[in-house]
Amino acid sequence: PWLIGGTLQTASAELPQKFRAGEDVPYGERTSVKIPTRSKPKGASCCPDIIPDGTVSIDWAETSPSVEDAEAVFLVVPGLTGSSLSPYVRRCVSTLARASPRYRVGGYSPRGSNGNELTNPFMYSGGYTEDLRYAINHLELPRGTKLFIVAYSLGSNVTAKMLAEDGPDSPVTAAVVCACPVDMLPLSNYMSYDPWGKVWDRVLV
């Protein structure tokens, strides 16, 4: 109740949290997804004509079962400059992993973060959805597997846009988009001209 406004809420999400014994579920295996250079898909928006190669990754909670044995798969997508190591992502992954031993839970890391090599200047934006979509398709989930996404901030905008683009063809069963910056222009103006926005622009960008 004391976190009034986006500034305090954003700051609190980045603060490390001391887990109680047994609460922190460490990561185990990592899925590195190599994205090849390819042409812009038909109908894609906020996407270059030629998508440069790159690497994204998913770190899976140590307790996660194999994808064949999983009751459901959960993917946690971070916000701007975030990764699977961000405190708010770690808390979410640990909470979901503890909810059931049959949940396969992973934290997503975009290009250039958490050890993902950046081989060219191309990274990501709030409207670019191809990397996340490619990573999800790379999982090759068995038919009927339920896939849920929990996404934050800029990652929630990417997730929501991807789901709208894919419509009924999306393999995602459901998603929760937290603090989604639906209208990007006012957000950009805030970070460019507001005193607090300028602070966050320097911290995050």
C-alpha positions as CSV (number, residue, x, y, z in Angstrom):
1,P,0.0,0.0,0.0
2,W,3.0,2.3,0.5
3,L,4.2,1.9,-3.1
4,I,2.4,4.9,-4.6
5,G,3.0,5.5,-8.3
6,G,5.1,3.8,-10.9
7,T,8.4,5.1,-9.7
8,L,8.3,3.3,-6.3
9,Q,6.7,0.2,-7.8
10,T,9.4,-0.1,-10.4
11,A,12.2,0.5,-7.9
12,S,10.8,-2.1,-5.5
13,A,10.6,-4.8,-8.2
14,E,14.3,-4.5,-8.8
15,L,15.3,-4.8,-5.1
16,P,16.9,-8.2,-4.2
17,Q,14.6,-10.2,-1.9
18,K,15.9,-12.5,0.8
19,F,14.2,-15.8,0.3
20,R,13.2,-17.9,3.3
21,A,14.6,-21.4,3.5
22,G,13.3,-23.6,0.7
23,E,11.6,-20.7,-1.2
24,D,14.3,-19.9,-3.7
25,V,14.3,-22.4,-6.6
26,P,17.6,-22.1,-8.5
27,Y,17.9,-22.5,-12.2
28,G,19.1,-25.8,-13.7
29,E,19.3,-26.4,-17.4
30,R,19.3,-23.6,-20.0
31,T,17.8,-23.6,-23.5
32,S,19.8,-21.4,-25.8
33,V,17.9,-20.5,-28.9
34,K,20.0,-19.5,-31.9
35,I,18.0,-17.2,-34.2
36,P,19.1,-17.3,-37.8
37,T,19.2,-14.4,-40.2
38,R,16.0,-14.4,-42.1
39,S,13.5,-12.2,-44.0
40,K,10.7,-10.3,-42.3
41,P,7.7,-12.5,-42.1
42,K,4.7,-11.5,-44.1
43,G,2.5,-9.0,-42.2
44,A,5.0,-8.4,-39.4
45,S,5.3,-4.9,-38.0
46,C,8.0,-3.2,-36.0
47,C,10.4,-5.6,-37.7
48,P,13.4,-5.0,-40.0
49,D,13.2,-6.4,-43.6
50,I,16.1,-8.6,-42.7
51,I,16.2,-10.0,-39.1
52,P,19.8,-10.3,-38.0
53,D,20.9,-13.5,-36.3
54,G,21.1,-13.6,-32.5
55,T,20.6,-15.6,-29.4
56,V,17.9,-15.7,-26.7
57,S,17.6,-18.1,-23.8
58,I,15.3,-19.7,-21.3
59,D,16.6,-20.8,-17.9
60,W,14.5,-23.5,-16.3
61,A,13.9,-23.9,-12.6
62,E,15.9,-26.8,-11.2
63,T,12.8,-28.6,-10.1
64,S,11.2,-28.6,-13.6
65,P,10.2,-31.9,-15.1
66,S,10.9,-32.8,-18.7
67,V,8.5,-31.2,-21.2
68,E,7.0,-34.6,-21.8
69,D,6.2,-35.1,-18.1
70,A,5.1,-31.5,-17.4
71,E,1.5,-30.8,-16.6
72,A,2.0,-27.2,-17.8
73,V,4.8,-25.0,-19.1
74,F,5.3,-21.5,-17.7
75,L,7.5,-18.8,-19.3
76,V,8.3,-15.6,-17.4
77,V,9.2,-12.6,-19.7
78,P,11.1,-9.6,-18.2
79,G,10.8,-5.9,-18.9
80,L,13.3,-3.5,-20.4
81,T,16.9,-4.5,-19.8
82,G,15.7,-7.4,-17.7
83,S,16.5,-11.1,-17.9
84,S,15.9,-14.4,-16.1
85,L,18.2,-13.1,-13.3
86,S,16.1,-10.0,-12.6
87,P,14.8,-10.2,-9.0
88,Y,11.1,-9.9,-9.9
89,V,11.6,-12.7,-12.5
90,R,13.4,-14.9,-10.0
91,R,10.6,-14.4,-7.5
92,C,7.9,-15.3,-10.0
93,V,9.8,-18.4,-11.3
94,S,10.4,-19.7,-7.8
95,T,6.7,-19.1,-6.8
96,L,5.4,-21.0,-9.8
97,A,8.0,-23.8,-9.5
98,R,7.0,-24.4,-5.8
99,A,3.3,-24.5,-6.7
100,S,3.6,-27.9,-8.4
101,P,6.4,-30.4,-9.1
102,R,4.8,-31.0,-12.5
103,Y,5.2,-27.3,-13.6
104,R,8.0,-26.7,-16.0
105,V,8.9,-23.0,-15.3
106,G,11.5,-20.9,-17.2
107,G,12.8,-17.3,-17.2
108,Y,13.3,-15.7,-20.6
109,S,16.4,-13.6,-21.5
110,P,16.4,-11.6,-24.7
111,R,19.4,-10.7,-26.9
112,G,22.4,-9.2,-25.2
113,S,21.4,-10.1,-21.7
114,N,22.4,-12.8,-19.1
115,G,25.3,-14.1,-21.2
116,N,23.5,-14.1,-24.6
117,E,26.1,-12.9,-27.0
118,L,25.3,-9.8,-29.0
119,T,26.8,-10.3,-32.4
120,N,25.3,-7.2,-34.0
121,P,23.7,-3.9,-33.0
122,F,20.1,-5.3,-33.3
123,M,18.4,-6.0,-30.0
124,Y,14.7,-5.6,-29.4
125,S,11.8,-3.2,-28.8
126,G,8.3,-3.0,-27.4
127,G,6.8,-3.8,-30.8
128,Y,9.2,-6.5,-32.0
129,T,7.7,-10.0,-31.4
130,E,9.7,-12.3,-33.7
131,D,12.4,-13.4,-31.1
132,L,9.8,-14.4,-28.4
133,R,7.7,-16.2,-31.0
134,Y,10.7,-18.0,-32.4
135,A,11.8,-19.1,-28.9
136,I,8.3,-20.5,-28.1
137,N,8.1,-22.4,-31.4
138,H,11.7,-23.7,-30.7
139,L,10.4,-25.5,-27.6
140,E,8.4,-27.9,-29.8
141,L,5.9,-28.6,-27.1
142,P,3.9,-31.9,-27.3
143,R,0.4,-31.5,-28.7
144,G,-2.0,-30.6,-26.0
145,T,0.7,-29.1,-23.6
146,K,-0.6,-26.0,-21.8
147,L,1.7,-23.0,-22.1
148,F,1.3,-20.0,-19.9
149,I,3.2,-16.7,-20.0
150,V,3.7,-14.1,-17.2
151,A,5.2,-11.0,-18.6
152,Y,6.3,-7.6,-17.2
153,S,6.4,-4.1,-18.5
154,L,8.0,-3.9,-22.0
155,G,7.9,-7.7,-22.1
156,S,4.2,-7.6,-21.4
157,N,3.7,-5.3,-24.4
158,V,5.7,-7.7,-26.6
159,T,3.6,-10.6,-25.3
160,A,0.3,-8.9,-25.8
161,K,1.1,-7.8,-29.3
162,M,2.4,-11.3,-30.2
163,L,-0.9,-12.9,-29.0
164,A,-3.0,-10.4,-30.9
165,E,-0.9,-11.1,-34.1
166,D,-1.2,-14.8,-33.8
167,G,-4.9,-15.0,-32.7
168,P,-6.3,-18.5,-32.4
169,D,-3.1,-20.0,-34.0
170,S,-1.1,-19.1,-30.9
171,P,0.3,-22.0,-28.9
172,V,-0.1,-20.0,-25.7
173,T,-3.0,-21.1,-23.5
174,A,-3.2,-17.9,-21.5
175,A,-1.0,-15.0,-20.4
176,V,-0.8,-12.4,-17.6
177,V,0.6,-9.1,-18.7
178,C,1.7,-6.9,-15.8
179,A,2.3,-3.1,-16.0
180,C,1.8,-3.2,-19.8
181,P,2.7,0.1,-21.5
182,V,-0.1,-0.1,-24.0
183,D,0.5,3.4,-25.5
184,M,4.2,3.7,-26.2
185,L,4.3,7.3,-27.3
186,P,3.3,8.8,-23.9
187,L,5.8,6.4,-22.3
188,S,8.6,7.6,-24.5
189,N,7.7,11.3,-23.9
190,Y,7.6,10.6,-20.1
191,M,11.1,9.1,-20.2
192,S,12.4,11.9,-22.4
193,Y,11.0,15.0,-20.6
194,D,9.7,14.2,-17.1
195,P,12.4,14.6,-14.4
196,W,11.7,11.1,-12.9
197,G,11.4,9.7,-16.4
198,K,14.9,11.0,-17.3
199,V,16.2,9.2,-14.2
200,W,14.7,5.9,-15.3
201,D,15.9,6.5,-18.9
202,R,19.5,6.6,-17.6
203,V,19.0,3.6,-15.3
204,L,17.2,1.4,-17.7
205,V,18.5,2.4,-21.1
